[in-house]
Amino acid sequence: MKRLILVFLLLGCKSFLNLKVPPITITNAQTAAEKQMVGEDRELEKEGWMIASIQSSSNGKSNRERLSSEDSDPEIKAHRVRLNYLMPELKKYKMHGMVGETPIGLVKLNPLASGLPTYNQYELPAKRKRVEDVVVFLNESRKIIWEKEVSNQKKKGKKEEELVKYKQSLVEEYYKSVSAGEYFETNAGRWEKFQ
């Protein structure tokens, strides 16, 4: 009797083993299903499975969210890959209050971090050094991307006034991206937690 039950169970489970999983593509952009959820797109992917987290805004890709594959300049592309790679780590450090955005578009160590409950996670010199390294890498990549993109706009014939505004818009994207619970530096140099 036990063997008969086991045979039926195995035959029944065999049908579950024929489950065909669609190919998985990991992107830094919204899928059609995500766009539909935020009301941006009306078409849904056919026969697709979706595991996603909507992190970008519904008004299209910003300069920060652009995929490296969209850049023709190999140096910008390389730095965008670096930024995308470090983004999850940066997000964690921001949520722990270790770093924050500044009005000049760069990431800085938060001088208030030592008084936060999450600070004890970074007491080891190696962990603190990693936070400092991530800040250096991010700022370096951001600066290079800004300079290259402004240079590309200059080659297209943009006037100096337009170039200044363009660069300022690139810088402000990061400062305006601060999420609730993250720290940022005000124009007056004080640090605050975004509510």
C-alpha positions as semicolon CSV with decimal commas, in nm:
position;residue;x (nm);y (nm);z (nm)
1;M;0,000;0,000;0,000
2;K;0,283;0,240;0,091
3;R;0,452;0,162;-0,240
4;L;0,133;0,232;-0,431
5;I;0,092;0,570;-0,260
6;L;0,457;0,649;-0,329
7;V;0,415;0,563;-0,700
8;F;0,107;0,788;-0,728
9;L;0,289;1,070;-0,550
10;L;0,590;1,038;-0,779
11;L;0,370;1,031;-1,090
12;G;0,175;1,331;-0,963
13;C;0,495;1,524;-0,882
14;K;0,630;1,448;-1,229
15;S;0,378;1,688;-1,375
16;F;0,518;1,963;-1,151
17;L;0,870;1,887;-1,275
18;N;0,766;1,976;-1,632
19;L;0,726;2,338;-1,526
20;K;0,893;2,557;-1,786
21;V;1,042;2,876;-1,646
22;P;1,069;3,164;-1,896
23;P;1,409;3,325;-1,953
24;I;1,503;3,578;-1,687
25;T;1,644;3,915;-1,783
26;I;1,776;4,148;-1,516
27;T;1,765;4,512;-1,615
28;N;1,810;4,847;-1,451
29;A;1,496;4,973;-1,624
30;Q;1,126;4,913;-1,573
31;T;0,964;4,618;-1,745
32;A;0,640;4,657;-1,936
33;A;0,453;4,507;-1,641
34;E;0,610;4,759;-1,401
35;K;0,521;5,043;-1,636
36;Q;0,164;4,918;-1,645
37;M;0,150;4,913;-1,263
38;V;0,243;5,279;-1,243
39;G;0,008;5,367;-1,528
40;E;0,278;5,437;-1,783
41;D;0,216;5,149;-2,022
42;R;-0,097;4,963;-2,122
43;E;0,061;4,645;-2,264
44;L;0,152;4,354;-2,039
45;E;0,426;4,107;-2,124
46;K;0,276;3,787;-2,259
47;E;0,356;3,460;-2,082
48;G;0,606;3,637;-1,863
49;W;0,680;3,598;-1,498
50;M;0,763;3,909;-1,308
51;I;0,976;3,948;-1,002
52;A;1,039;4,316;-0,963
53;S;1,072;4,617;-0,745
54;I;0,970;4,953;-0,883
55;Q;1,246;5,190;-0,782
56;S;1,249;5,441;-1,060
57;S;1,001;5,717;-1,118
58;S;0,721;5,682;-1,367
59;N;0,827;5,989;-1,563
60;G;1,102;5,808;-1,752
61;K;1,468;5,744;-1,694
62;S;1,679;6,007;-1,533
63;N;2,048;6,045;-1,600
64;R;2,117;5,841;-1,285
65;E;1,902;5,549;-1,400
66;R;2,023;5,530;-1,758
67;L;2,168;5,196;-1,860
68;S;2,534;5,183;-1,949
69;S;2,441;5,018;-2,280
70;E;2,273;5,343;-2,386
71;D;2,603;5,534;-2,384
72;S;2,818;5,552;-2,694
73;D;3,118;5,693;-2,506
74;P;3,313;5,396;-2,361
75;E;3,440;5,600;-2,064
76;I;3,090;5,716;-1,966
77;K;2,969;5,359;-2,015
78;A;3,236;5,221;-1,781
79;H;3,159;5,475;-1,511
80;R;2,785;5,413;-1,541
81;V;2,849;5,040;-1,493
82;R;3,048;5,129;-1,180
83;L;2,768;5,351;-1,047
84;N;2,506;5,083;-1,111
85;Y;2,725;4,823;-0,941
86;L;2,776;5,036;-0,629
87;M;2,414;5,158;-0,609
88;P;2,282;4,884;-0,372
89;E;2,576;4,939;-0,138
90;L;2,526;5,316;-0,148
91;K;2,155;5,274;-0,071
92;K;2,242;5,064;0,235
93;Y;2,494;5,320;0,361
94;K;2,241;5,598;0,309
95;M;1,968;5,413;0,498
96;H;2,213;5,347;0,783
97;G;2,294;5,718;0,790
98;M;2,663;5,668;0,713
99;V;2,660;5,886;0,401
100;G;2,436;6,141;0,237
101;E;2,391;6,356;-0,071
102;T;2,524;6,711;-0,086
103;P;2,400;7,014;-0,283
104;I;2,699;6,982;-0,516
105;G;2,584;6,635;-0,630
106;L;2,846;6,436;-0,444
107;V;2,820;6,181;-0,164
108;K;2,981;6,267;0,168
109;L;3,035;6,090;0,498
110;N;2,768;6,198;0,744
111;P;2,925;6,379;1,042
112;L;2,620;6,279;1,253
113;A;2,670;5,906;1,185
114;S;2,862;5,834;1,508
115;G;2,549;5,915;1,710
116;L;2,323;5,676;1,515
117;P;2,227;5,325;1,635
118;T;2,354;5,169;1,310
119;Y;2,703;5,313;1,357
120;N;2,826;5,011;1,558
121;Q;2,803;4,802;1,236
122;Y;3,086;5,015;1,094
123;E;3,322;5,021;1,391
124;L;3,561;4,776;1,226
125;P;3,827;4,968;1,032
126;A;3,776;4,749;0,723
127;K;3,403;4,829;0,709
128;R;3,463;5,200;0,760
129;K;3,731;5,191;0,490
130;R;3,485;5,027;0,250
131;V;3,232;5,306;0,307
132;E;3,504;5,565;0,240
133;D;3,616;5,380;-0,075
134;V;3,260;5,362;-0,210
135;V;3,225;5,739;-0,156
136;V;3,549;5,803;-0,348
137;F;3,451;5,570;-0,636
138;L;3,100;5,715;-0,668
139;N;3,215;6,076;-0,664
140;E;3,489;6,006;-0,915
141;S;3,244;5,840;-1,156
142;R;2,981;6,110;-1,115
143;K;3,235;6,386;-1,191
144;I;3,368;6,210;-1,500
145;I;3,018;6,146;-1,635
146;W;2,919;6,511;-1,580
147;E;3,233;6,642;-1,750
148;K;3,198;6,405;-2,046
149;E;2,828;6,474;-2,094
150;V;2,884;6,851;-2,080
151;S;3,170;6,811;-2,327
152;N;2,940;6,613;-2,558
153;Q;2,679;6,890;-2,536
154;K;2,947;7,148;-2,614
155;K;3,042;6,953;-2,928
156;K;2,676;6,971;-3,031
157;G;2,702;7,349;-3,031
158;K;2,539;7,438;-2,699
159;K;2,617;7,783;-2,562
160;E;2,808;7,832;-2,237
161;E;2,495;7,939;-2,048
162;E;2,312;7,625;-2,164
163;L;2,608;7,410;-2,063
164;V;2,610;7,553;-1,710
165;K;2,237;7,486;-1,675
166;Y;2,279;7,136;-1,817
167;K;2,557;7,047;-1,573
168;Q;2,355;7,192;-1,284
169;S;2,059;6,972;-1,381
170;L;2,286;6,664;-1,377
171;V;2,419;6,761;-1,033
172;E;2,074;6,832;-0,890
173;E;1,937;6,491;-0,994
174;Y;2,137;6,324;-0,718
175;Y;2,048;6,581;-0,453
176;K;1,679;6,552;-0,540
177;S;1,695;6,172;-0,521
178;V;1,720;6,162;-0,140
179;S;1,460;5,922;0,001
180;A;1,279;5,927;0,333
181;G;1,508;5,820;0,616
182;E;1,827;5,928;0,438
183;Y;2,056;6,211;0,545
184;F;2,155;6,504;0,328
185;E;2,358;6,820;0,362
186;T;2,165;7,145;0,335
187;N;2,286;7,448;0,142
188;A;2,387;7,596;0,478
189;G;2,616;7,298;0,550
190;R;2,395;7,139;0,817
191;W;2,298;6,771;0,799
192;E;1,935;6,665;0,824
193;K;1,732;6,349;0,793
194;F;1,477;6,356;0,511
195;Q;1,127;6,292;0,645
